[in-house]
Amino acid sequence: MPTSIITIKNKLDSHLGDTLTVVAQVGRKKVTKRRGVLKETFPAVFVVDLDQHQNNFKRVSYSYIDLLTRNIALKFDDEAEA
């Protein structure tokens, strides 16, 4: 698990364009899974273009803090977990 926001951003920069699954904690015992493509990274957030067959909206953005605090987890198709 990366320990700083800069480390997280650098790791995500190397995965731009890769397909991934975002697993997000949305409640006490509720989890959502969304598949998409890592589209862009910005200084504070990153953007995932979602698969339109499984989701009602086109894209979603998450903060690097969400990864740092483990509110979300990313699973890339080419590796176990980011």
N, C-alpha and C positions, 0 to 999 in steps of 0.2 A: 504494500500500500504506500503510495507516494506521500511524503510528509509536508510538502509545500505546494502552494498554488502554482508557482513557476514550474516545478517539476511536473505537475499534472498537465499544465498547458503544453509544455514541450512534448510530453508523451502523446497527447491528443493531436498535436501538429503532425506527428509522424504517421498518424492514422487517418488523415484527411482523405475523404472519398471511400473509406472502408465501410462495409455493412456491419451493423451492430444491433444489439438488443439492449434497451434501457429498462432496467428493473427499478421502479420507484416505489417508495413507501408513501402511501396516500392516506393512511389512517392507522389505527391501532394494530389491526391485523390484516389490513388490506394492502395488496401489492398490485401494481399495474406493470404489464410488459408491453413495450412498443418496439417494433422493428423499423429500422431506417438506415440512412446513410449520414455519416458525419460530414456536414457540409462546410462549416466555417468555424473558426475560433477567433475570439475577440479578447481583449485584456481581462474581462471579468466573466464572460459567458461563452458558451459554445452552442452551435445550432445543429439540430438533427432534422433532416428531411425525412418525413415518415412515409411508410408504405400506405398508399391510398386505399388499398383493398381491405386493410385492417383498421384504419383510423378515420375519424370524421374531419380532421384538420390536417393541413399540409405540412407544417413544421412546428417544432417546439424548441425552446432554448432552456438551458440549465446553467446554473452557476457552478464554478469550480468548487465553491464551498460545499455544494451538495455532495460532491464526490469525497471531499475531505472529511465531512461529518458522517459519511455513509448513509445519507438519505436516498441516494441512488447508487446503482452499480451498473457498469458497462461491461457487456460481454461481446467482444469482437468475434467474427466468424473464424478468424485465423489464429485466435489464441483463447485461453481459458477465461481470463478475467482481467479487466484493467482497473 
